Amino acid sequence: MAAALVRHFHVVVTADDEDVRLDQVIVRHVPALSRSQIHRLIKDGRVRLSEGKAKPALAVWAGLEIDVDVPASPEGTAVAEALPLSVLYADDDLTVIDKPSGMVVHPATGHATGTLVNALLHHVGGLSGIGGADRPGIVHRLDRGTSGVMVVARTDRAHRALAQQFHDREVVKIYLALVWGTMKAGEKLQKPIGRDPRHRQKMSTRARRSRTALTRIEQVEPLGGVSLVHVSIGTGRTHQIRVHLSEAGHPVVGDALYGGRRKSVPPRLAALARLDRPFLHAFQLTLTHPTTGLPMTFEAPVPQDLHTVLAALRRASGKPEEST
């Protein structure tokens, strides 16, 4: 029987990673792996250190070398599905897609099929294998309820280059969010974010273990009790925008998990009743092409469900329906 294929990753800890947990450092440098996958690899002896014994909570130090072996697993391999997929751009290195709301990015417990990965395998194929059998090509993620632009790697070389850009915070990400109340353009939200100790499905700025996070409010359009904001993020923490906006007192409209649902609204906001998901859309993504070195910007149009709500709110506020 042929030996299972193994992908090898070598990480040298820098000063930026010093005193961070081992499992978190591996996530930073091998973003296609989840924390649970890393814990299993450590338990199975597939994570080796140049000094000491690998433990998930080990605080690493500069100069430490980490070697990670990720075996390919034929079990659970994602299968191609003929699901609708909007491709914004494609070449030999990467594919840029417009992820619809409601679609999970990759197979996981409770979502074995119907994911973005299943659709990519049908429409694109030839994806990077760094993430393993269930996450081919996946460099970054969007929440299930969030729509918008995502970049997918087609080669391992492109995957590593793109992952490094995300890690080094060189990728510019702009989101559109409808929030309760009125914010000010130029606001910065910088509280660290970690797993909520009392609600494991949520993230929080009050977690004992947290990571730095930066969210900027770039533009604000008041719409009579709610506001359309352009948001940029300097980091990519789980639920970052939703957490920061909620804890600033301006939760994303329609976000039940972080306080964005309202039982009753005034007549001028009646259009909000049409929302069945958070009003959050990854509108624009700017990155450096991994081969040409040229900057590229991609935009995903506002989807129809959000456009309909926004147009109604603008009419109620006496504004042009097609404002950006």
C-alpha positions in Angstrom: 0.0 0.0 0.0 1.4 3.4 -0.9 2.4 5.7 1.9 0.0 8.6 2.6 1.1 11.9 1.1 2.4 14.4 3.8 2.7 18.2 3.4 5.5 19.7 5.4 5.6 23.2 6.9 8.6 24.9 8.5 8.1 28.0 10.7 10.7 30.1 12.4 9.3 32.2 15.2 10.0 35.9 14.9 9.8 38.7 17.6 6.2 39.4 16.5 5.1 35.9 17.5 7.1 35.8 20.8 5.1 34.7 23.9 2.1 33.7 21.7 0.7 30.2 22.1 2.1 27.5 19.9 -1.2 26.6 18.3 -2.0 30.3 17.6 1.4 30.8 15.9 0.8 27.8 13.7 -2.6 29.2 12.7 -0.9 32.5 11.8 1.7 30.8 9.5 -0.4 27.9 8.2 -3.9 29.6 8.0 -5.5 26.8 6.2 -5.3 24.7 9.4 -7.9 25.1 12.2 -7.0 25.1 15.9 -8.6 21.6 16.3 -6.5 20.2 13.5 -3.4 21.6 15.0 -4.2 20.1 18.4 -4.6 16.7 16.7 -1.3 17.0 14.9 0.4 17.9 18.2 -1.2 14.9 19.9 -0.1 12.6 17.1 3.5 13.9 17.3 3.4 15.6 13.9 4.5 19.0 15.3 8.2 19.1 16.3 10.2 21.9 17.9 13.9 22.7 17.7 13.8 22.9 21.5 11.4 21.4 24.0 8.2 19.5 23.6 5.2 20.7 21.5 2.2 21.6 23.6 -0.8 23.7 22.3 -0.5 26.4 25.1 3.3 26.6 25.0 4.5 30.3 24.9 7.0 30.4 22.0 10.1 32.5 21.7 12.0 34.2 18.9 14.3 31.8 17.0 12.3 28.7 17.8 11.8 26.4 14.8 8.5 24.6 14.3 8.1 21.7 11.8 4.5 20.6 11.0 3.7 17.4 9.0 0.1 17.4 7.6 -0.9 13.9 6.3 -3.3 13.9 3.4 -6.5 12.1 4.4 -8.7 10.5 1.7 -11.5 10.2 4.3 -13.7 13.2 4.3 -12.4 14.5 1.0 -14.7 17.2 -0.4 -16.6 16.3 -3.6 -17.5 18.5 -6.5 -21.0 19.8 -6.6 -22.7 21.8 -9.4 -23.7 24.7 -7.1 -24.1 28.3 -8.5 -20.9 30.3 -8.2 -20.1 33.8 -9.4 -16.5 34.1 -10.5 -15.2 37.7 -10.6 -11.7 36.9 -12.0 -9.5 33.9 -12.7 -6.0 33.1 -13.9 -3.5 30.3 -13.4 -2.6 31.5 -9.9 -5.9 32.5 -8.3 -9.6 32.7 -8.7 -11.7 35.5 -7.1 -15.3 34.7 -6.3 -18.4 36.5 -5.0 -19.5 34.3 -2.1 -23.3 34.3 -1.5 -24.8 34.7 1.9 -25.7 31.4 3.6 -22.9 29.4 2.1 -20.3 27.9 4.5 -16.8 28.2 3.2 -15.5 24.6 3.7 -16.9 21.3 4.9 -17.1 20.9 8.7 -19.3 19.2 11.2 -22.9 19.7 10.1 -21.9 21.0 6.7 -20.4 18.1 4.7 -21.9 19.4 1.4 -23.2 22.5 -0.1 -20.1 24.6 0.8 -18.0 27.0 -1.3 -15.3 24.3 -1.5 -17.8 21.9 -3.1 -18.7 24.5 -5.6 -15.1 25.4 -6.4 -14.2 21.8 -7.1 -16.9 21.7 -9.7 -16.3 25.1 -11.4 -12.6 25.7 -10.9 -10.6 22.5 -10.0 -6.8 22.6 -9.9 -6.8 24.2 -6.4 -3.9 24.5 -3.9 -3.6 21.5 -1.7 -2.0 23.3 1.3 -5.2 23.3 3.3 -5.8 19.6 3.0 -8.6 17.6 1.4 -11.4 19.6 2.8 -10.0 23.1 2.3 -8.4 23.2 -1.1 -7.4 26.7 -2.2 -8.9 28.4 0.9 -6.6 31.2 2.0 -9.1 33.2 4.1 -12.8 33.0 5.1 -16.1 34.9 5.4 -18.8 34.1 7.9 -21.7 32.0 6.6 -24.1 35.0 6.6 -21.6 37.4 5.0 -21.5 37.8 1.3 -18.8 39.2 -0.9 -15.4 38.9 -2.5 -12.9 36.1 -1.6 -9.7 35.1 -3.2 -8.8 31.4 -3.7 -5.4 30.0 -4.5 -4.9 27.6 -7.4 -1.3 26.7 -6.7 0.7 26.0 -3.5 3.1 28.8 -4.4 0.3 31.3 -4.8 -1.3 30.1 -1.6 1.9 30.7 0.4 2.3 34.1 -1.1 -1.3 35.2 -0.5 -1.3 33.8 3.1 1.8 35.8 3.8 0.1 39.0 2.6 -2.8 38.3 4.9 -0.5 37.6 7.8 1.5 40.8 7.1 -1.7 42.8 6.9 -0.9 43.9 3.3 -4.4 42.9 2.0 -6.9 45.8 2.0 -10.4 44.6 2.9 -13.4 46.9 2.7 -16.8 45.8 3.9 -20.3 47.5 3.7 -22.3 47.2 6.9 -25.6 48.6 8.0 -25.5 49.5 11.7 -27.8 50.8 14.3 -27.3 54.5 15.2 -24.9 56.9 13.7 -21.1 56.5 13.7 -18.3 59.0 12.8 -16.0 58.5 9.8 -12.4 58.0 11.0 -13.4 56.1 14.2 -10.9 53.3 15.1 -12.0 50.3 17.1 -9.0 48.5 18.6 -10.0 46.2 21.4 -8.4 42.7 21.3 -10.8 39.8 20.5 -10.9 36.3 21.7 -13.4 33.5 22.4 -16.2 34.4 24.7 -15.7 32.4 27.9 -19.5 32.0 28.5 -20.8 31.6 25.0 -18.5 29.5 22.8 -20.2 30.4 19.6 -19.4 34.1 20.2 -16.2 36.2 20.2 -15.7 39.0 22.7 -13.4 41.9 23.7 -13.6 40.6 27.2 -12.0 37.2 26.6 -9.0 36.2 28.8 -7.0 35.1 25.8 -7.4 37.6 23.0 -5.5 38.9 20.0 -5.1 42.5 18.7 -7.7 43.7 16.3 -8.1 46.9 14.3 -11.3 48.1 12.6 -11.7 51.5 10.9 -14.8 53.3 10.0 -14.0 54.9 6.6 -17.3 56.4 5.4 -20.7 56.9 7.0 -24.1 57.5 5.4 -26.8 58.2 8.0 -30.2 56.8 7.1 -32.5 57.9 9.8 -31.8 55.6 12.8 -29.3 53.4 11.0 -26.2 54.1 9.0 -24.4 52.5 6.0 -20.7 52.3 6.9 -17.7 51.4 4.9 -15.4 49.4 7.2 -11.8 48.4 6.7 -10.0 45.8 8.9 -6.3 45.8 9.6 -6.6 42.3 11.1 -8.8 39.3 10.3 -10.1 38.0 13.6 -13.2 35.7 13.7 -16.4 37.9 13.7 -14.2 41.0 14.1 -16.4 43.6 12.5 -19.5 42.2 14.1 -17.9 42.2 17.6 -16.3 45.6 17.4 -19.4 47.3 16.0 -21.7 45.6 18.6 -19.5 46.5 21.6 -19.2 50.1 20.3 -23.0 50.2 20.6 -23.7 49.9 16.8 -24.4 46.3 16.1 -24.8 45.1 12.5 -28.5 45.2 11.5 -29.9 41.7 11.3 -27.1 40.1 13.4 -29.0 38.0 16.0 -25.8 36.7 17.6 -24.4 40.2 18.5 -27.6 42.1 19.2 -28.5 43.4 15.8 -32.1 42.2 15.7 -35.0 44.5 16.8 -38.5 43.3 17.6 -40.1 46.5 16.5 -38.9 49.4 14.3 -40.4 52.8 13.3 -42.3 52.9 9.9 -39.4 54.6 8.2 -37.2 51.5 8.9 -39.9 49.0 7.8 -37.6 47.7 5.1 -35.4 46.1 7.7 -38.0 43.4 8.3 -37.0 41.9 5.0 -33.5 41.0 6.3 -32.9 37.4 7.2 -29.2 37.7 7.8 -26.6 40.3 9.0 -26.3 43.3 6.6 -22.6 42.7 6.1 -20.9 42.4 2.6 -17.3 42.1 1.7 -17.3 44.8 -1.0 -13.7 45.2 -2.0 -10.4 43.3 -1.8 -7.0 44.7 -2.8 -3.9 42.4 -3.0 -0.6 41.9 -4.8 -0.7 39.3 -7.5 1.6 36.4 -6.4 3.3 36.2 -9.8 3.2 39.6 -11.5 3.7 41.6 -8.3 1.1 44.1 -9.5 -1.7 45.4 -7.2 -5.2 44.2 -8.0 -8.5 45.4 -6.7 -11.7 43.3 -6.9 -15.2 44.4 -6.1 -18.4 42.3 -5.4 -21.6 44.1 -6.2 -24.1 44.6 -3.4 -26.4 41.5 -3.5 -30.1 41.9 -4.3 -31.4 41.3 -0.8 -29.2 44.1 0.7 -29.7 46.4 -2.3 -33.5 46.2 -1.9 -33.3 47.1 1.8 -30.8 49.9 1.1 -32.9 51.4 -1.7 -36.0 51.5 0.5 -34.1 53.2 3.3 -32.7 55.8 1.0 -36.2 56.5 -0.4 -37.5 57.0 3.1 -34.6 59.4 3.8 -35.2 61.3 0.6 -31.8 60.2 -0.9 -31.0 58.8 -4.4 -31.5 55.0 -4.3 -28.3 54.3 -6.2 -25.8 56.1 -3.9 -22.6 54.2 -3.1 
